[in-house]
Amino acid sequence: MNENAVFRDDDGRALADYPRPSVAVDTALMTVIPAGEGSSAHLGILLVRRPPQSVGALAGWALPGTFLHEGETLAEAVRRSLEVKAGVTGREPQQLRVFDDPARDDRGWVLSVAHLDVLAFDDLERLRESPNTRIAALPSRLRLPYDHLAIIDLATERLRLEYRTHPDPRGLLHESFTISDLRAVHEAVAGRELQKDTFRRLMIDELESLPAAAEGRRGRPAQLFGRSERQAE
């Protein structure tokens, strides 16, 4: 076979004969916003400010994303978008799904490969560039461009599935925590209250008791736990 020959399919068409969509990446970078006065902990999503020329009828916020550059992998594009648009580095988000509705983007035919990442609130606050980003509470009546709300819904569903039966698999808590701390994070992810005894029985086999104790209610010591090696496996 001639190495310089142009590939043609069964219809005699070369690759260049087919229209090609642009490819973008969008990342749902999620966290749990700590409880405040009169409010419980709840899920949050990182949003970036859109450039003025892209702001139309929709609010000027979106998920961090970018178009794929020539010779670039999807993972490289995701890392670049997080660093350039949000100041977040050192992350390896996981792919969720390709959003391929031909009408999803009013700028043209654009496929978006959606990604998910999760960071502890303090870590995200330390990394993000505050003038150009915000952490929006979920659920909320966000007005976002394209199908970013659908991406957030899918990311939330995936995260809830991960947290259903395993203690804090994404490491939103520090290395040591109480059962109450753990339940608060799981309730924030689940978006509902969880029955105390049932939750403890479900999680306890993947937790390791630590010798130290934290101050509990009314000053009484509360048992501290860490993730067991069994969970890491």
N, C-alpha and C positions, 0 to 999 in steps of 0.2 A: 504493500500500500504506500502511495506517495505521501510522505509526512507533511508536504506542503498543500495537499489537497484540502479543499473546504468541505467540512462535514455537511451532508445533506440527509434529511430524513426520507421516509418512504414516499412523501409527497414531493420530493425534490427541493425542499426548502432548507436554506441554511439558517443557522441560529439567528443571524442578523435580520432575517426576514420576519421574525416574530416580535411583536411589541413587548417591551420589558417594563415591569413596574420598578419604581424606586423602592429601596428597602430601608426601613428605619428600625430603631430599637427604642423601647420605652420601658422604664423601670419603676415598679411600685416598691419604694423603699419605705418600709413600715416600722413602727415602733409602738410602745405603750406609753402614753402620757401619764405621769404619776397622778395620784389622787390629789385634789386641791381642797380648799375649804368649801364644804358643801357639795363636793362632786367626787365620784369614784374614778378609779383609773379607767382609761379607755384607749382604744386604738387610735393611732395617728398615722398620717401619710405625708411624706415629704413632697412639697410642690416647689417649682421654680418659676420665677417671674418670666413671662414671655416678652420678647422684644416688642417695642411699640408698633412696628410695622405689621406685626402678626395679630395684633389685638383688634378684633372687630366687635361684634355684638356680645361675644363671650368675655368673661372675666379674664384678666391678664395673668392667669396661673395655669400650669400644666404639670404633668409628670416630667421628670428629667428624661430627655431623649435626644436623638440625633439621627441623621442619615448615615448609612454605611458608606465609608470611603473606599475607593478602589484599592484592592490589595489588603483590606482590613478584615479581620474576623469579627463575628458578632460580639464575642467577649471583649475584644479590644474597643469596639465602638461603645459598648456599655460603660466600660471603665473611663473612656474619654469623656462621655457625656456627663457622668457623675462628677468627674474632676473639674471639667470646664464650667459646667452650669451650676454646680452646687458646692464645689470645694471638697467633695467626699472622695477619699482615696483608699486604696488597699482592700477593696471589696471584690467579691466574685459572685454576683447575682446568678440565680438559676433561671433557665428558660421556663416559661409557663406555656405559651401557645402563640401561634401565628394568627394575627387578626388580618383577614384578607378580603373583607368586603370592599369591592371596587369603589364604592361610594363613601368609604369611611373618612376620606380626607378631601376637603374642598380644593386643595392645591393641585390634585392630580391623582394618578393611580399609585398608591403607596401601600406596601405591606408593612405591618409593624410586628416585630418579634418582641413580645412582652416578656419581661423578666420580673423576678421577685427577690428582694433582699430584706433582711430584718436586722435592726440595730437597737441596742439598749438606748434609752432616751438620752442619758448623759453623754454617751459616746457620739450620738448623732448631733447633739447640741454643740459638742466640742469641735466636730469636723465641719459642719455646714457653714456656708457663708451667709450670715443672717440678713444682709441687705437684699440679697437676691433670692432668698428662700423663705419658706414658712412651713411649720408643721401643723397641718389641718386635722382637726378632730374628726373621727369617724364614729358612727355615720353622721353625715351632715348634708345640707343641700348645696353641695358644690356645683358650680357651673364650669365644666372643663371642656376643652376642645376635643374633636374627633371622637374616639371611643374610649377615652381615658377612664370614664366612670365604669365601663364594662371591664377594663383591665383591673381596676381596683376591686371590683366585685369578685373577679376570679382569684386575685391574690388573697383576698380575705377568706374566701372559701378554702383555698389551699392551706392557708395558715391555720384555720380552725380545724381542719382535718389532722394536721400534724400535732396540734395541742390537745386533741380529744383524749388520748390515752397515755401520753408520755409527758413527764414533767419538764416544762420549759425547754423544749428541744432546740430552740434558737438562741438560748443564752441571754434572754432579756434581763435576768437577775444576775447579781454577783455570785461568786462561788459559794457563799453561804447565805441561807435564808430560812425563814420560818415557814411553817405550813400556811399560815395566814398570808404571808408575802406571796407564796406560790399560787395560792388560790386567787388572790387579787389579780395577778397577771393573767391567769387562765380565764377568769371572768371577763377581763377586758377584751381578750381575744374572742371569747365566745359571744360577747355582747349580752350576757345574762348572768344571773346569780347561779351558783353551783352549790348543791347540798353538801354541807361540811363533811359529814361522816362518809358519804359515798365518795367524795373527792379524795379524802385521805386514804381510804382503802384502795382506790384505783391507782394512786401514785406511790404509795409507801414502799413497794417492792423495788422501785428504781431510785430510791433515796438512801443516803447513808447518814446515819446520826453522827453529829460532830460533838466533841467534848465541850465546846464553848456554848454559852447560852446568851440570848438577847433579852433585853427587858421587854416583858410582855405587858398585857393590860394590868393596870393598877400596880405597876412596878414588879409584878411577879415574873421570874425568869421564864423564857420561852425556849423550847428546844430548837437548836439550829440544825439544818440539814444541808447536804451537798448532793450533787448528782453521783450516783453509784457507777462503778466500772461497768456494771451490767447494762446501764443505759447507753454508755459510750459505745458498746458493742453493737 
